Amino acid sequence: MMQTPDWWGGSVSRETLDKLQAYADLIRKWTPRINLVSKSTVSDIEARHIWDGAQVFTPRSGVWVDLGSGGGLPGVIIAILAQSNGLDTSILLVESDQRKAAFLRTCARELDLSMKIVARRIEEVESLQAQTISARALAPLDTLLSLASPHLVAEGLCLFQKGVQWKEEVEAAKQNWRFSYEAMPSKTNAEAVVLKIKDITRV
């Protein structure tokens, strides 16, 4: 049974917890076939993946795009939490791997989520005019900014989950980009952060 971690602020309804658990169960069911998450983390999906992704969520309206969504981390979780908060947010998950896109469509159907799956390469998608863009374990920050910037509105916000090398990635990205950022310590990994990035322009 899905439990809310101690660090989570606020309450989560039983219906939402049930939906998050159902999503975790879908990942377990599909991973042996299409490797959605590392097999070493399957036994601890709730902490390692579900709540790790959930910490990115912030109540935002407009278009929220999850780049390279893979198994839906954190895109599906964002859709579940946006729905439970009654937000008028359009969730788009961009994933070019057709098998993973099929999994994401299954999640949308079985979890009754209003989210759109864009089964194309990010570089080939016309501007999505997003207020918010998320990505987890997709690419180095310099590359992420190249992928995200065409799809972000001027006042938009990027939420990127980064590991122990995040400082080096920020410095490398500054060679090609100007941006403001805030590094929020990860709630699930002492060496990781969530980078909140805005005001992105190419040098």
N, C-alpha and C positions, 0 to 999 in steps of 0.2 A: 504494500500500500504506500502510495506517494506521501511523503511527509515534507512539510515546509521547514527549510533549514533555519537554524537559530538566527542567522544574520539577516534573514529576509525581513524587510520592514513592511508592516501592514499585514492584513489578513488575506488569505486565498480561499475562495469558496471550495466546498467539497466537489462541486461539479467541475471546477477548473482543475483541481488536483486529479480527479478521475480522468479528465481528458489528457493531462500531461502523462499520467500512467499508461493510458491507452497508446499514446504516441511512443513511449519507451518500449512498450510491448511490440509495437510494429517494427521498431528498429531491431529488436532481438530476433523477430521472425524473419526479416529480410536480410540481415547482415551476413548469414552464411552463404547467401547467393550473390550479393553484390557489394559486400565489404563496405557498409555504410560507416562503421566505426571500427577502430582497432579491436581485434578479438580479445586482446588483453584487458579491455575496458568494458566488455559486454556485461560482466557481472556487477559493474558499478555505474551503469548508465545514468541513473538518477543524479548522483553527485557529480560525476565526471563530465556529463554532457547536458542533461536537462537543466539543472540549476546553474551550471556554468554559462549556458546560453541565456537563461532567464535574467541574469544580472545585467544584460545589455538593455533590457526593455526599459523604456521611458515613455510616458503617455505623450504621443505626438500625433497630430492629425495630418491629413494629406497623404502623399504617396510614400510608402516605406519599401525600399528595394533591398533584398538580401542577395548579394553577389556570390556566385559560385556556391550555391546553397547546399550542394551535396545531398546529404540525408535530411536536410532541413534544419541544420544547426547554425545559427539560431532562428532561421526564418519561420519554421513551423511553430516554435515556441512563442515568437513575437505575435503570430497570428492568433494563437490561443489566448495570450494575455491581453491583446488588443480587444478581442471579442468579449472576454470576461469583464473588461473595463468599459464596455459599451462605446468604444472609440469609433469614429468615422474615419478609419484609416484603410487605405487601399494597399494591400500587401502583395508584392510581386517577388517571386523567387526565380532567379536566373540560374539555370543549370543546363549545361550543354550535353552532359552524359544522359543518353536517352533512357537508360535503365533507372538511373536515379530520378530522372524527371517522372518516370512512371510511378516510382515509389511516392514521390511528392503528390502526384495526382491521387494516389490511393489514400494518402493522409488527408487531403482536402475532402475527399468523399466520405471516408469512414469516420473522420472526426468532425464532419459538418463545419468546415472552415471556409470562409469566403476569402480565398487567396488565389492568385493567378500564377500559373507556372509558365515561364518563358524558356522553352527548351532550345536555346541557341547560344552561341558563343557571345560573351559580353561585348566583344569588339564589333560584332555584327548587328547589335540591337540599336535601333534609333533612340535618341535621347528620351529617357523615361521621366524627366522633370521631377525628380524625387526631393522631398523635404528631408528624408532620412535615408542613409545607406549604411547597411551593416555587412560585415564579412568576418569569417572565422577561419583561420588556418588556410588562407587562400594564396597569398603571395607576399613578397617583401613590400614594405610600405611605399617605396618609390613606384613600384608597379601598380599597387592598389590605387594610388592617387591617379595614375594614368587611366585606369579602368573606371574609376568612380567619377572623376571630374566632369566628363561629358554628360552624365546623368543627374547631376546635382544642381538644384536651383541656387541662385546667388546667396541666399540666406540659409542654405541647407547645412545639415550636420552629418558627419560620418562617425560611426561607432565601430571601431576595429579592435578585435581581441588579439593581443600580441603576447608573445612569450618572453623569455629571459633576455633575448637580444633586442628588445624594443628600442633601447636608447641608441644603439648603433644604427638601427633602421631609420630612426628619426633623423639622425645626423646625415645619413646617406641621402635621404629624401630631400633634405634642405639644399642639396646641390642643384636640384632641378625644380623645386617648388617653394613657394612661400605659403605659409599656413599658420594658423594659431591652433594650439592643442592643449589639452589637459589630460594627464595620465592618472586614471582612477585605479587604485590597487584592486586586483582581482580578489573576489570573495572566496574563490575556490582553489587558487594556486598562488602561493606566496611570491613566486617569481614572475607572475604575469600581470598584465594591466589591460584595462579597456581604454583605448585612445579615443578621446572626443575631439574631432578635428573639424575646423570650419575655416572660412575665408581663404579658400584654396585658389592660388593662381600659379601659373607656370613662370619660372624665372626667365 
